[in-house]
Amino acid sequence: MKHLVILSAVTLFAAGNVFALPLSTLENSYSFLARKTAVCLRPAPTSANPIRGSALIAELREQGRLLDTFKCGRCRYDLVGEAEAAYYAKSCGALTLN
């Protein structure tokens, strides 16, 4: 009987901690993962198929669709090129938590 009371108390204490998490934390995590997935799933311009035209490049940067750098998994993509053509250079290395 004593063990049952202790087990019940521990279970209630642990469940209370789980329910204490704010829902906004879960919502923020979901929106971060959704944004990250959207960036990683769309095709990135390469040196063989760059984005051409300074007006288009400026418009995409203004809309936030052309990032200077982004990471997907172990790979990092850096925006390079001239004023008339832009593409991403891909470099992969060890998995980092940054």
C-alpha positions, -999 to 999 in steps of 0.1 A, spaced: 0 0 0 28 24 9 45 18 -25 12 25 -43 8 59 -26 44 68 -34 40 57 -70 8 77 -73 24 108 -59 54 105 -83 30 100 -113 9 131 -104 40 152 -99 55 141 -133 22 147 -151 19 182 -136 53 191 -151 42 180 -185 10 200 -184 29 230 -172 45 235 -207 30 266 -224 13 259 -257 31 288 -273 63 268 -269 49 240 -290 34 264 -316 68 282 -319 86 249 -325 61 239 -351 64 272 -370 102 270 -369 102 235 -383 77 244 -410 99 274 -421 130 253 -420 113 225 -441 101 250 -466 136 264 -471 152 230 -474 126 214 -498 126 241 -524 152 238 -552 183 260 -548 198 278 -578 231 263 -588 260 275 -609 245 255 -638 211 271 -634 215 306 -616 190 333 -611 196 359 -638 188 396 -638 196 422 -612 160 433 -609 148 398 -601 176 392 -576 167 425 -559 130 416 -558 137 382 -543 159 396 -517 133 422 -508 106 395 -504 130 375 -482 131 345 -506 168 349 -514 187 343 -482 224 351 -479 230 318 -463 210 289 -449 216 254 -435 199 221 -442 211 192 -422 249 190 -425 251 213 -455 254 250 -457 244 271 -487 260 305 -494 248 329 -520 275 338 -545 277 353 -580 277 386 -597 251 414 -599 235 397 -630 235 361 -618 232 346 -583 234 310 -571 241 290 -540 274 273 -533 269 241 -512 294 230 -486 288 199 -464 307 190 -432 302 176 -398 268 179 -382 267 210 -359 240 222 -335 243 259 -345 
